[in-house]
Amino acid sequence: MLILPLHKPLTLANLPVATLLLVMANVLVFFGWQGGDEARLQAAQRHYVQSGLGAHEVDAYLRYLRADGQTREADELARLDPATRVQAVGTRTLTDVRFQQALREGALFQGEVDRRAWQSLRPAYDRQLDEVFTLRHMLRSSEWSPSRMFSAAFLHANLGHLLGNMLFLVVLGLLLEGAVGPWRLLLVYGLGALGSSAASLLWRWGEAGGGLGASGAVAAMMGAFCVVWGRNPVRFFYWVGVWFDYVRTPAIWLLPAWLGWEIYNLLANRHLGVGFDAHAGGLLCGAALGAVLVLTRQVRNDYMQPEPGEVVDDRWERAQRHLGRMENREAEELLAALADEQPHRADVAMARHRAAANGGRRLAARQHALQVLRMPAHDGETRRLQAEAAGVLAGTQPPLDVDEASLVLDTWLALGRLEEAEALLLQGAEVLPRETQARQWFRLALQHGEQSRVECQYRLLQSLIERFPELPQAGKARFLLEQG
């Protein structure tokens, strides 16, 4: 899911200076201090293997995992060949603070000789790791370090990670900095970095791992933006699966959408290695900061107003609010005006259907749903609305006439909803002429074949022959069955 507020164009008049400074700082850190970290880390890892240090730490790490109840992880490592096992331990223990502490305490070694051998080898490796800027400043799970909690918000794993975060930083900074000013924007970013890091630490305490990236601080800017802009309508771009569009809605509505998405991924996709915990914590922290700014009247309300001469068309939002309150007549007046100006908007036609259905005007509701089906389906959202409209019409009363049934059937087939098309042919297509029914049965069978659903195609061809033995489509069905 992607939700990106694109409400104001970037101009010299609203240039977000503090935001651009943050971008420059992140870029400078990535290409400057972090530059060369990959080579330095690889050199340290080679030293870990070649010096024999890794061989000392592998057995200690396996004992540590089993003592910590991580038996499955220990068994997986034990099954690796020795060389691969050493490399894996070297990578996994880079940010494992608890394991490193246990090593220094000496409890994981078998005897004094083993511990002293490790002590003689470890300092050289630690010196090489200290040269890796990223390792010195990234967040490490199970370690409460305010400096790392802040500095991690200026580190990035790769160029794609940096570009994605900077895109959201600029877009949100343009809207938030203009509303609260540059110093407060920097405060939100800094406190958001600490808040998002704290949330990640609390969620992952006791685990091995780390975190880096501006996304937690940017999430705090998201939360602050939603609260600061509040009920002011903003134009944003959304992309969910195959559906995408520009929509204008109150900024505060984006907060539950963003937060819900992060919490869902935190619970369902934890294996992806993305800091959803930091994102959710940043959103909540930013929302709280935004509330403080609003309550203490540190917000420029004039920046959030329409530009001089700009006409804000909020009829769609107002119509949605009327529908939510079952004020169907008021909603219909607004939607009718929108439909006259924008006759190809499927969402407007479907909203008119809902208003008419809520008001008990069945004929008008049916006509609006049929209008949705007649529209060209150029995008995923229109196709979704057409599927909704077809489902409504398939069960409507009184039954569909010939033209209406044909339109619904054509829609199901065009959308690839073959089960719905077959159900309509079986239950509600008696109004269609036999020739039309036969053509649709044959078309349905062919589409099953295109989707490699051979058993369904065979069944439909047999049914076609039984139902319409005298029609040409039955002959075509017999030919296909004979050809196998």
PEPECOR-V603483 format. One line per field, one symbol per residue. psi: psi as a letter, one per 30 degrees, with the letter a starting at -180 (. if undefined). Layout:
# PEPECOR-V603483
psi: ???
This chain:
# PEPECOR-V603483
psi: kkjjkiekkkleegjieeeeeeeeeeeeeefdefkfeeeeeeeeeeeeefffeeeefeeeeeeeeefggheeeeeeefflleeeeeeeeeefgegieeeeeeeffgfflileeeeeeeeffeeeeeeeeffjeeefflkkkgjjjeeeeefffglleleeeeeeeeeeeeeeeeeeefffleeeeeeeeeeeeeeeeeeeeeegkflkallllfeeeeeeeeeeeeeefbgkklklkljjcgkklkkklkefffeeeeeeeeeeeeefhfffgkieeeeeeeeeeeeeeeeeeeeghhkjfefflklkfkjjjgeeeeeeeeefggieeeeeeeeeeeeeeifgjeeeeeeeeeeeeeggieeeeeeeeeeeffkkifleeeeeeeeeeeeeefglkllkaeeeeeeeeeeeeefgieeeeeeeeeeggffkleeeeeeeeeeeeeeeefghieeeeeeeeeeeeeehfflefeeeeeeeeef.
